[in-house]
Structures are given as C-alpha cells and as structure tokens.
Amino acid sequence: MPHLVDTAFMQIHAGGHALFRVFGVTAAVAGGTFLQLFVPFALGFYFIRQRQPLGVAFCMFCFFEQFLPIARYMADAQAQQLPWMSIGRYESLIHDWNYLFTQLGVLSYDTVIAGIVRSIGCLGMIGLMFWFLWRAVIDIELDR
C-alpha cells in the first residue's frame, strides 16, 4: 500500500505528464518526474526565502524522499513488472523510464542508474537530517 505522501506525489507526477504534453512525447514523459521533484524543491526554496528552516527541512526531505519511488520505477524500465497508475486510455500508456532510457541509449543500465538515484535520495535525506539537527543545536546554543 503506497504511503500518503507517495500517493499525493503520484498525482503531481500525473499532472506533470499533462502539463508538459504540449511540448511533445518526450517532454510529457519526462514532465511527470520533473514536476514530482520540482514541487517540493520550489516549496523548499520558498521557505528558504521566508527564513523558515522547519519548512525547508520538510520540503527538501520530501524532495529527496521522492528519489526512492523514482529509482524503483527506473529499475523496472527493462522488466516492466510494476503495476502502472494512469489517467486516460490503456493503449496510450508508456513506461516513463523504459521510454526515456531507450531514447538515451542507456536502457541496459536501468538498475545501475536507479541505484545511483536511490543513493542520492538516501544521502540527501540523511544529510538533511544532520543539517536540521545542527541548526537546532546552534539555535539552542544561541539562546543560552
């Protein structure tokens, strides 16, 4: 059962496909993942400008967390075993990463690329937690 956050981001992903459809098939396919990552990143940037570290930490954690389902989908590019979620007709479905990796000529490296993306997501989440804890300690020290 997907997590609530992943379900929300699945809708954002689907919206990215629809939003970028006007720019062609490749943009529509890549637009799902782009919007899935852009939304939390842009919100994190907003909170940076508002000087709200808790908002920054939450949004950037969501940003890096989204690397995990993206990597899972990337790793499935050749096998195409994962169930697909879609809006629209069945005959128009394209496995995002099978299509993109085929276009880039790297389909045979799907699991390697997915492993790198998964590692970036994990390292980003861990780094973000350390950053937030460091900020909390600094704030406590300044309050003394």
N, C-alpha and C positions, 0 to 999 in steps of 0.2 A: 504494500500500500504506500503510495507516494506521500511524502511529508507535505504539510500545508504550504510551506514556503515553495517547495518544488512545484506544487500544483499552481500556485499563483504565477510563478515564473514560466510555467508551461503556457499560460495564457499570453504572457508578454512575448514569449517566443513565437507563438502563432500570430500575434499582432505584427511582429517584425516581418514575417513572410508576406502578410497582406500589405503592409506599408511600403515595402520595397519592391513589390510586384511590378510597379510601373517602370522600373529600371531594367527589367528583363529577368530571365530564369535564374541566372547565377546570382544576381543581387537579391532576388526573392528568397532563394535557398539560403544564402549566407545571412540575409537580414534577420532571420529568426534568432540565430546565435548572437549576432551583433546587438540586437535590441535587448536580449536576455542579459547581456553583460553591460550594455550602455546605461540602462535604467539605474541599477544600484551604484554604478560609478558616478553618474551625473548627480544623483542624490547625495552621495558622499562628498562630491565637490561643493555642492550647495552648503552642506553642513560645515565644511572647512571654511567657507566664506563667512558663515554665521558664527564661527568660533565655538562650535558645539562638538567637543570630542566624543561624547557618547553617540551622537548621531553619525559622526564619521566612522566610528568603530563598527556600529551596527551595519551601516550601508556597505562598507568595504568588506566586512565579514561575509555579507550576502553575496557581494561581487565574487570573492574568492571561492565561496561555497558552490557557486554555480559552475565552477570549473569541473566539479566532480560528476554531475549528471552529463555535462557536455563530453567529458572524457569517456564516460560509459557508452554514450552514443557513438563517439568516434571509434572506439574499439570494436563496435558492431558493424562497421562500414562494409567489411567483406562478407561476414556471416549473415547479416541482416536477420538476426534471431529475435531482437527485442520487439515487443508489441509497439505499434505506431499509434500515435494520437493525432487526429487530423480534423480539420474543418473542411468540408467540401466532399467532392466525389472521390471514390476509391481509385478510379483509373488515373487520376491526376497526381497520385502520391509519388514522392521522390524521397528516398533516404538521403537526408541532407549531406551527411559525410561521405557516403558512397559517391554521390554526385560530385561533391567538391574535391575529394581526394582523387577521383578519376580525372577530373579536369586538370588537376595539378600534377598528375602522373605519379602520385605517391600512395596509391591505394594499398599496395603491399606492405606499407609501413604503418597501417592504421593503429595497431596495438602499441607500437613504439611511440608514435605521436601522442596517443591517448595517455600513455604512461607519463610522458613529459608534462602534458597538460594537467593530469591528476597531481603530479608532484608540485607544480606551480601553485595549484589551488591549496594543497595541504600546507606548503611552506608559507603561502600568503596568509592563511588563517592563523597559523602558529605565530608568525611574525607580528600580525596584527594584535593578537592577544598579549604578546610581550610588550608591544608598544603601548597598549592601553594600560597594562599593569604598571609600566614605567611611568606613564603620565600620572596615574593615581598616586604612586609613591612620591613623585615630585610635588604634586598638589598637597599631599599630606605634610611633606617637609616644609613647604612654603607657608602653610597655615600655622606652624609652630611658632 
